[in-house]
Amino acid sequence: MTIILRLDRVMADRKMSLNQLAEKVGISNVNLSNIKTGKISAIRFSTLNGICKALGCQPGDILEYVEDEEGEDPPSSL
């Protein structure tokens, strides 16, 4: 399974800059940039809540699930 972040698309639709969103959510530009570019492995619900509130969207507008291709190794169990 792969989760793809679509934050950049939602931000563009709302015409909101990284700096504006970071200020509204109350997180650093660097952390928001990492979320936007997908360089994260987890996100706090409080951060996701703040992003959705600031952008007027649903979590499903930002997160997308994509099924793995045949032959790919499944993720290891924790």
Biopython code that builds the backbone (N, CA, C, O; Angstrom):
import numpy as np
from Bio.PDB.StructureBuilder import StructureBuilder

atoms = [
    (1, "MET", "N", (0.839, -1.175, 0.000)),
    (1, "MET", "CA", (0.000, 0.000, 0.000)),
    (1, "MET", "C", (0.880, 1.232, 0.000)),
    (1, "MET", "O", (1.954, 1.249, 0.600)),
    (2, "THR", "N", (0.418, 2.239, -0.668)),
    (2, "THR", "CA", (1.132, 3.500, -0.731)),
    (2, "THR", "C", (0.138, 4.626, -0.475)),
    (2, "THR", "O", (-0.944, 4.669, -1.060)),
    (3, "ILE", "N", (0.526, 5.528, 0.405)),
    (3, "ILE", "CA", (-0.275, 6.722, 0.666)),
    (3, "ILE", "C", (0.416, 7.891, -0.030)),
    (3, "ILE", "O", (1.597, 8.154, 0.199)),
    (4, "ILE", "N", (-0.323, 8.579, -0.870)),
    (4, "ILE", "CA", (0.206, 9.730, -1.597)),
    (4, "ILE", "C", (-0.406, 10.991, -1.015)),
    (4, "ILE", "O", (-1.616, 11.073, -0.804)),
    (5, "LEU", "N", (0.447, 11.969, -0.759)),
    (5, "LEU", "CA", (-0.022, 13.256, -0.236)),
    (5, "LEU", "C", (-0.333, 14.201, -1.384)),
    (5, "LEU", "O", (0.488, 14.387, -2.283)),
    (6, "ARG", "N", (-1.504, 14.788, -1.354)),
    (6, "ARG", "CA", (-1.965, 15.719, -2.386)),
    (6, "ARG", "C", (-2.118, 17.138, -1.843)),
    (6, "ARG", "O", (-2.911, 17.928, -2.357)),
    (7, "LEU", "N", (-1.356, 17.449, -0.808)),
    (7, "LEU", "CA", (-1.458, 18.764, -0.172)),
    (7, "LEU", "C", (-1.147, 19.883, -1.159)),
    (7, "LEU", "O", (-1.813, 20.918, -1.148)),
    (8, "ASP", "N", (-0.148, 19.690, -2.007)),
    (8, "ASP", "CA", (0.211, 20.739, -2.970)),
    (8, "ASP", "C", (-0.951, 21.078, -3.890)),
    (8, "ASP", "O", (-1.164, 22.246, -4.215)),
    (9, "ARG", "N", (-1.701, 20.073, -4.312)),
    (9, "ARG", "CA", (-2.855, 20.293, -5.201)),
    (9, "ARG", "C", (-3.954, 21.081, -4.486)),
    (9, "ARG", "O", (-4.534, 22.005, -5.057)),
    (10, "VAL", "N", (-4.238, 20.709, -3.232)),
    (10, "VAL", "CA", (-5.291, 21.391, -2.474)),
    (10, "VAL", "C", (-4.879, 22.833, -2.187)),
    (10, "VAL", "O", (-5.699, 23.747, -2.272)),
    (11, "MET", "N", (-3.606, 23.032, -1.847)),
    (11, "MET", "CA", (-3.120, 24.388, -1.603)),
    (11, "MET", "C", (-3.238, 25.242, -2.865)),
    (11, "MET", "O", (-3.629, 26.407, -2.791)),
    (12, "ALA", "N", (-2.907, 24.677, -4.007)),
    (12, "ALA", "CA", (-3.008, 25.418, -5.266)),
    (12, "ALA", "C", (-4.462, 25.763, -5.573)),
    (12, "ALA", "O", (-4.762, 26.871, -6.018)),
    (13, "ASP", "N", (-5.364, 24.810, -5.335)),
    (13, "ASP", "CA", (-6.798, 25.066, -5.563)),
    (13, "ASP", "C", (-7.303, 26.212, -4.698)),
    (13, "ASP", "O", (-8.150, 26.996, -5.126)),
    (14, "ARG", "N", (-6.776, 26.307, -3.472)),
    (14, "ARG", "CA", (-7.208, 27.347, -2.529)),
    (14, "ARG", "C", (-6.374, 28.620, -2.645)),
    (14, "ARG", "O", (-6.625, 29.606, -1.952)),
    (15, "LYS", "N", (-5.369, 28.584, -3.539)),
    (15, "LYS", "CA", (-4.451, 29.720, -3.727)),
    (15, "LYS", "C", (-3.821, 30.153, -2.405)),
    (15, "LYS", "O", (-3.784, 31.336, -2.068)),
    (16, "MET", "N", (-3.324, 29.149, -1.659)),
    (16, "MET", "CA", (-2.700, 29.417, -0.365)),
    (16, "MET", "C", (-1.229, 29.024, -0.429)),
    (16, "MET", "O", (-0.886, 27.934, -0.886)),
    (17, "SER", "N", (-0.374, 29.914, 0.030)),
    (17, "SER", "CA", (1.064, 29.652, 0.013)),
    (17, "SER", "C", (1.463, 28.793, 1.221)),
    (17, "SER", "O", (0.710, 28.648, 2.184)),
    (18, "LEU", "N", (2.655, 28.242, 1.134)),
    (18, "LEU", "CA", (3.208, 27.437, 2.218)),
    (18, "LEU", "C", (3.301, 28.268, 3.497)),
    (18, "LEU", "O", (2.955, 27.792, 4.578)),
    (19, "ASN", "N", (3.768, 29.505, 3.370)),
    (19, "ASN", "CA", (3.912, 30.377, 4.536)),
    (19, "ASN", "C", (2.563, 30.686, 5.181)),
    (19, "ASN", "O", (2.436, 30.671, 6.405)),
    (20, "GLN", "N", (1.558, 30.967, 4.350)),
    (20, "GLN", "CA", (0.226, 31.268, 4.881)),
    (20, "GLN", "C", (-0.351, 30.063, 5.626)),
    (20, "GLN", "O", (-0.885, 30.202, 6.726)),
    (21, "LEU", "N", (-0.239, 28.883, 5.016)),
    (21, "LEU", "CA", (-0.791, 27.688, 5.645)),
    (21, "LEU", "C", (-0.041, 27.337, 6.919)),
    (21, "LEU", "O", (-0.661, 26.976, 7.920)),
    (22, "ALA", "N", (1.277, 27.437, 6.901)),
    (22, "ALA", "CA", (2.075, 27.139, 8.091)),
    (22, "ALA", "C", (1.663, 28.042, 9.260)),
    (22, "ALA", "O", (1.550, 27.590, 10.399)),
    (23, "GLU", "N", (1.445, 29.310, 8.959)),
    (23, "GLU", "CA", (1.037, 30.262, 9.997)),
    (23, "GLU", "C", (-0.346, 29.908, 10.550)),
    (23, "GLU", "O", (-0.554, 29.937, 11.762)),
    (24, "LYS", "N", (-1.291, 29.575, 9.663)),
    (24, "LYS", "CA", (-2.644, 29.237, 10.105)),
    (24, "LYS", "C", (-2.676, 27.951, 10.930)),
    (24, "LYS", "O", (-3.437, 27.843, 11.892)),
    (25, "VAL", "N", (-1.841, 26.973, 10.548)),
    (25, "VAL", "CA", (-1.830, 25.679, 11.233)),
    (25, "VAL", "C", (-0.997, 25.746, 12.511)),
    (25, "VAL", "O", (-1.248, 25.010, 13.465)),
    (26, "GLY", "N", (-0.004, 26.636, 12.521)),
    (26, "GLY", "CA", (0.855, 26.764, 13.696)),
    (26, "GLY", "C", (2.014, 25.776, 13.692)),
    (26, "GLY", "O", (2.443, 25.307, 14.747)),
    (27, "ILE", "N", (2.523, 25.460, 12.495)),
    (27, "ILE", "CA", (3.704, 24.607, 12.390)),
    (27, "ILE", "C", (4.748, 25.331, 11.547)),
    (27, "ILE", "O", (4.438, 26.301, 10.854)),
    (28, "SER", "N", (5.981, 24.851, 11.613)),
    (28, "SER", "CA", (7.058, 25.520, 10.883)),
    (28, "SER", "C", (6.932, 25.290, 9.383)),
    (28, "SER", "O", (6.335, 24.313, 8.931)),
    (29, "ASN", "N", (7.509, 26.213, 8.627)),
    (29, "ASN", "CA", (7.527, 26.080, 7.169)),
    (29, "ASN", "C", (8.228, 24.790, 6.752)),
    (29, "ASN", "O", (7.804, 24.121, 5.810)),
    (30, "VAL", "N", (9.306, 24.447, 7.464)),
    (30, "VAL", "CA", (10.077, 23.242, 7.133)),
    (30, "VAL", "C", (9.221, 21.997, 7.320)),
    (30, "VAL", "O", (9.204, 21.122, 6.454)),
    (31, "ASN", "N", (8.511, 21.907, 8.440)),
    (31, "ASN", "CA", (7.662, 20.734, 8.685)),
    (31, "ASN", "C", (6.531, 20.647, 7.669)),
    (31, "ASN", "O", (6.217, 19.562, 7.180)),
    (32, "LEU", "N", (5.923, 21.775, 7.353)),
    (32, "LEU", "CA", (4.843, 21.770, 6.365)),
    (32, "LEU", "C", (5.386, 21.415, 4.984)),
    (32, "LEU", "O", (4.728, 20.701, 4.228)),
    (33, "SER", "N", (6.561, 21.900, 4.653)),
    (33, "SER", "CA", (7.185, 21.560, 3.376)),
    (33, "SER", "C", (7.447, 20.053, 3.284)),
    (33, "SER", "O", (7.248, 19.454, 2.228)),
    (34, "ASN", "N", (7.889, 19.447, 4.375)),
    (34, "ASN", "CA", (8.116, 17.996, 4.392)),
    (34, "ASN", "C", (6.815, 17.233, 4.185)),
    (34, "ASN", "O", (6.795, 16.203, 3.511)),
    (35, "ILE", "N", (5.745, 17.730, 4.757)),
    (35, "ILE", "CA", (4.433, 17.099, 4.546)),
    (35, "ILE", "C", (4.042, 17.252, 3.080)),
    (35, "ILE", "O", (3.620, 16.291, 2.438)),
    (36, "LYS", "N", (4.183, 18.454, 2.563)),
    (36, "LYS", "CA", (3.777, 18.758, 1.190)),
    (36, "LYS", "C", (4.530, 17.907, 0.173)),
    (36, "LYS", "O", (3.945, 17.463, -0.815)),
    (37, "THR", "N", (5.814, 17.677, 0.403)),
    (37, "THR", "CA", (6.633, 16.919, -0.543)),
    (37, "THR", "C", (6.626, 15.419, -0.270)),
    (37, "THR", "O", (7.249, 14.657, -1.009)),
    (38, "GLY", "N", (5.931, 14.984, 0.783)),
    (38, "GLY", "CA", (5.832, 13.558, 1.072)),
    (38, "GLY", "C", (7.042, 12.979, 1.763)),
    (38, "GLY", "O", (7.232, 11.763, 1.751)),
    (39, "LYS", "N", (7.865, 13.813, 2.365)),
    (39, "LYS", "CA", (9.074, 13.346, 3.048)),
    (39, "LYS", "C", (8.795, 13.011, 4.510)),
    (39, "LYS", "O", (9.628, 13.252, 5.383)),
    (40, "ILE", "N", (7.628, 12.458, 4.761)),
    (40, "ILE", "CA", (7.244, 12.093, 6.119)),
    (40, "ILE", "C", (6.765, 10.650, 6.129)),
    (40, "ILE", "O", (6.381, 10.103, 5.095)),
    (41, "SER", "N", (6.791, 10.042, 7.307)),
    (41, "SER", "CA", (6.262, 8.682, 7.432)),
    (41, "SER", "C", (5.032, 8.650, 8.329)),
    (41, "SER", "O", (4.365, 7.622, 8.439)),
    (42, "ALA", "N", (4.733, 9.772, 8.966)),
    (42, "ALA", "CA", (3.564, 9.858, 9.844)),
    (42, "ALA", "C", (3.150, 11.317, 9.963)),
    (42, "ALA", "O", (3.938, 12.230, 9.716)),
    (43, "ILE", "N", (1.894, 11.513, 10.348)),
    (43, "ILE", "CA", (1.381, 12.863, 10.594)),
    (43, "ILE", "C", (0.440, 12.792, 11.790)),
    (43, "ILE", "O", (-0.377, 11.877, 11.898)),
    (44, "ARG", "N", (0.560, 13.748, 12.667)),
    (44, "ARG", "CA", (-0.333, 13.794, 13.832)),
    (44, "ARG", "C", (-1.731, 14.204, 13.394)),
    (44, "ARG", "O", (-1.906, 15.016, 12.487)),
    (45, "PHE", "N", (-2.723, 13.620, 14.063)),
    (45, "PHE", "CA", (-4.103, 13.994, 13.760)),
    (45, "PHE", "C", (-4.334, 15.475, 14.019)),
    (45, "PHE", "O", (-5.096, 16.113, 13.292)),
    (46, "SER", "N", (-3.696, 16.028, 15.032)),
    (46, "SER", "CA", (-3.883, 17.453, 15.322)),
    (46, "SER", "C", (-3.358, 18.318, 14.174)),
    (46, "SER", "O", (-3.943, 19.353, 13.855)),
    (47, "THR", "N", (-2.254, 17.893, 13.554)),
    (47, "THR", "CA", (-1.718, 18.621, 12.404)),
    (47, "THR", "C", (-2.640, 18.472, 11.209)),
    (47, "THR", "O", (-2.931, 19.451, 10.522)),
    (48, "LEU", "N", (-3.101, 17.252, 10.953)),
    (48, "LEU", "CA", (-4.032, 17.005, 9.851)),
    (48, "LEU", "C", (-5.316, 17.798, 10.060)),
    (48, "LEU", "O", (-5.860, 18.361, 9.110)),
    (49, "ASN", "N", (-5.799, 17.844, 11.290)),
    (49, "ASN", "CA", (-6.989, 18.619, 11.621)),
    (49, "ASN", "C", (-6.773, 20.102, 11.309)),
    (49, "ASN", "O", (-7.637, 20.744, 10.711)),
    (50, "GLY", "N", (-5.628, 20.642, 11.709)),
    (50, "GLY", "CA", (-5.330, 22.046, 11.454)),
    (50, "GLY", "C", (-5.235, 22.369, 9.978)),
    (50, "GLY", "O", (-5.706, 23.415, 9.533)),
    (51, "ILE", "N", (-4.621, 21.465, 9.213)),
    (51, "ILE", "CA", (-4.503, 21.660, 7.766)),
    (51, "ILE", "C", (-5.883, 21.654, 7.120)),
    (51, "ILE", "O", (-6.200, 22.518, 6.303)),
    (52, "CYS", "N", (-6.703, 20.669, 7.493)),
    (52, "CYS", "CA", (-8.047, 20.580, 6.917)),
    (52, "CYS", "C", (-8.900, 21.787, 7.286)),
    (52, "CYS", "O", (-9.662, 22.285, 6.458)),
    (53, "LYS", "N", (-8.776, 22.253, 8.511)),
    (53, "LYS", "CA", (-9.541, 23.430, 8.951)),
    (53, "LYS", "C", (-9.108, 24.664, 8.159)),
    (53, "LYS", "O", (-9.949, 25.432, 7.692)),
    (54, "ALA", "N", (-7.794, 24.851, 8.011)),
    (54, "ALA", "CA", (-7.281, 26.033, 7.313)),
    (54, "ALA", "C", (-7.633, 26.015, 5.827)),
    (54, "ALA", "O", (-7.878, 27.064, 5.232)),
    (55, "LEU", "N", (-7.658, 24.820, 5.226)),
    (55, "LEU", "CA", (-7.930, 24.717, 3.791)),
    (55, "LEU", "C", (-9.401, 24.457, 3.476)),
    (55, "LEU", "O", (-9.800, 24.486, 2.312)),
    (56, "GLY", "N", (-10.215, 24.200, 4.512)),
    (56, "GLY", "CA", (-11.627, 23.908, 4.289)),
    (56, "GLY", "C", (-11.812, 22.641, 3.468)),
    (56, "GLY", "O", (-12.584, 22.616, 2.510)),
    (57, "CYS", "N", (-11.094, 21.587, 3.854)),
    (57, "CYS", "CA", (-11.155, 20.341, 3.097)),
    (57, "CYS", "C", (-11.289, 19.144, 4.032)),
    (57, "CYS", "O", (-11.297, 19.300, 5.253)),
    (58, "GLN", "N", (-11.393, 17.968, 3.462)),
    (58, "GLN", "CA", (-11.458, 16.714, 4.194)),
    (58, "GLN", "C", (-10.107, 16.008, 4.099)),
    (58, "GLN", "O", (-9.365, 16.245, 3.146)),
    (59, "PRO", "N", (-9.766, 15.137, 5.071)),
    (59, "PRO", "CA", (-8.500, 14.396, 4.990)),
    (59, "PRO", "C", (-8.341, 13.640, 3.671)),
    (59, "PRO", "O", (-7.230, 13.527, 3.151)),
    (60, "GLY", "N", (-9.435, 13.128, 3.133)),
    (60, "GLY", "CA", (-9.383, 12.411, 1.865)),
    (60, "GLY", "C", (-9.016, 13.287, 0.676)),
    (60, "GLY", "O", (-8.628, 12.777, -0.375)),
    (61, "ASP", "N", (-9.134, 14.602, 0.835)),
    (61, "ASP", "CA", (-8.701, 15.513, -0.217)),
    (61, "ASP", "C", (-7.174, 15.618, -0.258)),
    (61, "ASP", "O", (-6.592, 15.965, -1.286)),
    (62, "ILE", "N", (-6.543, 15.316, 0.870)),
    (62, "ILE", "CA", (-5.095, 15.457, 1.016)),
    (62, "ILE", "C", (-4.377, 14.117, 0.885)),
    (62, "ILE", "O", (-3.278, 14.044, 0.335)),
    (63, "LEU", "N", (-5.011, 13.053, 1.395)),
    (63, "LEU", "CA", (-4.400, 11.726, 1.402)),
    (63, "LEU", "C", (-5.073, 10.825, 0.383)),
    (63, "LEU", "O", (-6.300, 10.787, 0.282)),
    (64, "GLU", "N", (-4.257, 10.098, -0.370)),
    (64, "GLU", "CA", (-4.792, 9.172, -1.367)),
    (64, "GLU", "C", (-4.107, 7.821, -1.210)),
    (64, "GLU", "O", (-2.882, 7.750, -1.116)),
    (65, "TYR", "N", (-4.890, 6.755, -1.183)),
    (65, "TYR", "CA", (-4.372, 5.395, -1.093)),
    (65, "TYR", "C", (-4.241, 4.808, -2.489)),
    (65, "TYR", "O", (-5.170, 4.882, -3.293)),
    (66, "VAL", "N", (-3.081, 4.224, -2.772)),
    (66, "VAL", "CA", (-2.849, 3.576, -4.052)),
    (66, "VAL", "C", (-2.416, 2.145, -3.785)),
    (66, "VAL", "O", (-1.482, 1.897, -3.021)),
    (67, "GLU", "N", (-3.104, 1.206, -4.420)),
    (67, "GLU", "CA", (-2.774, -0.218, -4.268)),
    (67, "GLU", "C", (-1.408, -0.492, -4.875)),
    (67, "GLU", "O", (-1.060, 0.058, -5.920)),
    (68, "ASP", "N", (-0.628, -1.357, -4.204)),
    (68, "ASP", "CA", (0.681, -1.741, -4.718)),
    (68, "ASP", "C", (0.540, -2.524, -6.015)),
    (68, "ASP", "O", (-0.471, -3.185, -6.253)),
    (69, "GLU", "N", (1.560, -2.440, -6.839)),
    (69, "GLU", "CA", (1.621, -3.204, -8.083)),
    (69, "GLU", "C", (1.849, -4.677, -7.758)),
    (69, "GLU", "O", (2.398, -5.005, -6.706)),
    (70, "GLU", "N", (1.433, -5.555, -8.650)),
    (70, "GLU", "CA", (1.701, -6.982, -8.496)),
    (70, "GLU", "C", (3.205, -7.186, -8.445)),
    (70, "GLU", "O", (3.955, -6.555, -9.190)),
    (71, "GLY", "N", (3.639, -8.070, -7.561)),
    (71, "GLY", "CA", (5.054, -8.399, -7.470)),
    (71, "GLY", "C", (5.836, -7.550, -6.497)),
    (71, "GLY", "O", (6.986, -7.868, -6.197)),
    (72, "GLU", "N", (5.251, -6.483, -5.996)),
    (72, "GLU", "CA", (5.948, -5.677, -5.000)),
    (72, "GLU", "C", (5.897, -6.379, -3.663)),
    (72, "GLU", "O", (4.914, -7.044, -3.336)),
    (73, "ASP", "N", (6.953, -6.232, -2.894)),
    (73, "ASP", "CA", (6.996, -6.844, -1.584)),
    (73, "ASP", "C", (6.055, -6.120, -0.633)),
    (73, "ASP", "O", (6.034, -4.890, -0.612)),
    (74, "PRO", "N", (5.273, -6.856, 0.156)),
    (74, "PRO", "CA", (4.407, -6.199, 1.130)),
    (74, "PRO", "C", (5.253, -5.590, 2.240)),
    (74, "PRO", "O", (6.375, -6.041, 2.470)),
    (75, "PRO", "N", (4.744, -4.576, 2.932)),
    (75, "PRO", "CA", (5.502, -3.970, 4.028)),
    (75, "PRO", "C", (5.693, -4.982, 5.133)),
    (75, "PRO", "O", (4.848, -5.850, 5.356)),
    (76, "SER", "N", (6.815, -4.862, 5.824)),
    (76, "SER", "CA", (7.108, -5.801, 6.919)),
    (76, "SER", "C", (6.201, -5.504, 8.107)),
    (76, "SER", "O", (5.762, -4.369, 8.299)),
    (77, "SER", "N", (5.929, -6.519, 8.888)),
    (77, "SER", "CA", (5.080, -6.368, 10.072)),
    (77, "SER", "C", (5.853, -5.649, 11.154)),
    (77, "SER", "O", (7.070, -5.794, 11.270)),
    (78, "LEU", "N", (5.134, -4.874, 11.944)),
    (78, "LEU", "CA", (5.777, -4.149, 13.045)),
    (78, "LEU", "C", (5.837, -4.984, 14.262)),
    (78, "LEU", "O", (6.346, -4.539, 15.291)),
]
sb = StructureBuilder()
sb.init_structure("model")
sb.init_model(0)
sb.init_chain("A")
sb.init_seg("    ")
for serial, (resi, resn, name, xyz) in enumerate(atoms, 1):
    if name == "N":
        sb.init_residue(resn, " ", resi, " ")
    sb.init_atom(name, np.array(xyz, "f"), 0.0, 1.0, " ", f" {name:<3s}", serial, name[0])
structure = sb.get_structure()
